């Protein structure tokens, strides 16, 4: 994928603005752009959500299917992730231009949701030990890209997991160590995915000059020397950390950046969860009253 370019004058303007705590769009260093989020958009998916952070736009669909367990994890379910950037999201994504980015984002999301740090209770996804389990397929589509892509994908995926429902199963002991199971067709009896509440959000900080910022635009990303992604759950626990970029970070600065990420993550998670809970309650109330439930889609409410 050809790298986007920025002129020296633009880079100087952006760097000096960040140094003075006044970014090109008027935000302070620790300010996010407008966040738009809505869950339950795809009727054929087990869970779905769409998130927009500024002009970065991501759609996530979750599908649960029955599959075989992994030999080295016979009693737990599995999570399989995939991220694709639509060619229309950027001129750089046309043809095979997004292949490297797709692979790196897929690997990052896979690391995020496979392991104890994800918060998901994968043991609850097991059906017959050593044989069958539920597999959670997470597919993220990037429809527009204007910076802070991974954080937007993680926030949207978390909302889609909150919307995900898993059908109930009934297991029958056939004797001689043989088991069979039936999947219940009643959608109303499907259960939420356990542990999604403990799923962390990602707060990525970008060091530009001598300062660092969150939620950069695509031009601000081009000015960053070092990128530090920090995973934090609703209890303020550090769930993961990844550094990228060619620059280096002093250990004291790393500690400061992690503390800043934690302080930003806690109110962000509370705001996200409150919004999702209110939307879910409103939808249930309308269904009880026999009123039509309309999804806003492109016109979802602003958080």
VENVENLIN-V693313 format. One record per helix or strand of 2 or more residues. SS is the DSSP state (@ for helix, = for strand). FROM is the first residue (numbers start at 1). TO is the last residue. Records with the same first field share a line. If there is no record, write none. Layout:
BEGIN
SS->FROM-TO ; FROM-TO
END
This chain:
BEGIN
@->8-19 ; 87-89 ; 91-93 ; 99-113 ; 116-118 ; 122-125 ; 149-163 ; 187-189 ; 196-198 ; 218-221 ; 251-288 ; 297-299
=->35-39 ; 47-53 ; 56-68 ; 78-85 ; 126-128 ; 132-144 ; 165-166 ; 169-175 ; 178-183 ; 191-192 ; 201-208 ; 211-214 ; 226-232 ; 238-245
END
